[in-house]
Amino acid sequence: MKNEEILEKLKQKHPQAVLGAADRFGYLEIQIAGASIAEVVKTLRDDPEFAFNMLIDLVSIDYSATQGWTGERFALAYLFKSLTLGHRLQLKVTVAEDEPVVPTISEFYANANWLEREAYDQMGVRFARHPNLKRLLNHHEFVGHPLRKDYPITKRQWLSANESLMDEMDVRLKAKGYQ
């Protein structure tokens, strides 16, 4: 399916969700309303016409220091691929600085759990209904979000007490029948 067809079919299925689109060197980028991201992703994964069965990555972006930028401070770029049909797609959602919350897509792609946790930890974007939204790369006492452009690069933070990671391990062990 060609990029134009993907865009038109997605507009038909979710007319209020599609805010804009661009075809950059054969790679389709579609801007989606943040509140609609979960339902759009579900359609892209479950509809056999699209069959986007692989979430490649989720990237968080801070536009605060971008000269001339007048939009929201943060954005999320979701990169998808259809392993069966061979096409790729990028969905982009802008997120307000004062309330950086987007619906989770972790129920549709298992790797979204960790990718969303990374975006939360490094940039401060929160995901509504996420099953375990806590820091992934920084320690639990870390204050701030180090990939924001206004985070002081020389700031040092010390960890005074280790955090148990058994909450995640217990769930996995129980699911495998070990507890």
MORABEL-V336918 format. One line per field, one symbol per residue. ss: DSSP state (A for helix, B for strand, O for the rest). psi: psi as a letter, one per 20 degrees, with the letter a starting at -180 (. if undefined). burial: I if it has 24 or more other ideal C-beta (glycine too) atoms within 12 Angstrom, else O. Layout:
ss: ???
psi: ???
burial: ???
This chain:
ss: OOAAAAAAAAAAAOOOOBBBBBBBOOBBBBBBOAAAAAAAAAAAAAOOOOOOOBBBBBBBBBOOOOOOOOOOOBBBBBBBBOOOOOOBBBBBBBBOOOOOBBBOOOOOOOOAAAAAAAAAAAAOOBBBOOOOOOOOOOOOOOOOOOOOOOOOOOOOOOOOOOOOOAAAAAAAAAAOOOO
psi: pqhhgggghhhghmhhhohrqqookjoppppqpgijgghghgghghphhglnjpogrppqpojhjopipiaqgqqpoppqqohhijrrqppppqpqhhmmpqqqjiihphihghhhhghgghijpqopjphmnrqghqriippaoiiqijppijpqpqphpqppjhghhggggghjki.
burial: IOOOOIIOIIOOOIOOIIIOIOOOOOOIIIIIIIOIIIIIIOIIIOOOOIOIIIIOOIIIIIIOOOOOOOOIIIIIIIIIIIOOOOIIIIIIIIIOOOOIIIIIIIOIIOOIIIIIIIIIIIIIIIIOOIOOIIIIOIOOOIOOIIIIOOOOOOOOOOOOOOOOOOOOOOOOOOOOOOO
